[in-house]
Amino acid sequence: MRWLAAFIAFNLGLCALILGVLWATTDLFHDDGLMGMHGWIAMGLGVVFTSGLGVGLMSLVFYSHRSHADDDTR
């Protein structure tokens, strides 16, 4: 379980590093009319809800496998 926490921390750090490099080297996050604050909020909510849906569905698959609920249909 310790390796999982290290893996998650590594990936979060890598994402933060990539976003930092993009922020410093490009005009990706500057306010030049590409996307306003409402767009960033909408995109953030979309990412959060999509990730939540993925986690929820995968947890249902895991629960179904552990409880052998699928074995009754055969």
C-alpha positions in Angstrom: 0.0 0.0 0.0 3.0 2.3 0.6 4.0 2.0 -3.0 0.6 3.2 -4.1 0.9 6.4 -2.1 4.3 7.0 -3.5 3.0 6.3 -7.1 0.2 8.8 -6.6 2.5 11.4 -5.1 4.9 11.0 -8.0 2.2 11.4 -10.6 0.7 14.5 -8.9 4.2 16.0 -8.7 4.8 15.2 -12.3 1.5 16.9 -13.4 2.3 19.9 -11.3 5.8 20.1 -12.9 4.3 19.9 -16.4 1.7 22.6 -15.6 4.4 24.8 -14.1 6.6 24.5 -17.2 3.6 25.2 -19.5 2.7 28.2 -17.4 6.2 29.6 -17.5 6.9 29.0 -21.2 3.7 29.5 -23.0 0.6 31.8 -23.1 -1.6 28.9 -22.1 -2.9 30.4 -18.9 -2.6 34.1 -19.6 -5.8 36.1 -20.0 -5.7 36.9 -23.7 -9.2 35.8 -24.5 -8.7 32.1 -25.1 -10.8 30.9 -22.1 -12.2 33.0 -19.3 -12.7 32.1 -15.6 -16.1 30.5 -16.3 -14.5 28.2 -18.8 -11.8 27.1 -16.3 -14.4 26.5 -13.7 -16.6 24.4 -16.1 -13.6 22.4 -17.2 -12.5 21.8 -13.6 -16.0 20.6 -12.6 -16.1 18.4 -15.7 -12.8 16.8 -14.7 -14.0 16.3 -11.1 -17.4 14.8 -12.0 -15.9 12.6 -14.8 -13.3 11.3 -12.4 -15.9 10.7 -9.7 -18.0 8.8 -12.2 -15.0 6.6 -13.2 -14.1 5.9 -9.5 -17.8 5.1 -8.7 -18.2 2.7 -11.7 -14.8 0.9 -10.9 -15.8 0.5 -7.3 -19.1 -1.1 -8.4 -17.1 -3.5 -10.6 -14.7 -4.3 -7.7 -17.6 -4.8 -5.3 -19.5 -7.0 -7.7 -16.4 -9.2 -8.2 -15.7 -9.5 -4.5 -19.3 -10.3 -3.6 -19.6 -12.9 -6.4 -22.8 -11.2 -7.6 -22.0 -12.1 -11.2 -21.8 -15.8 -10.5 -25.6 -16.0 -9.9 -26.4 -15.1 -13.6 -24.6 -18.1 -15.1 
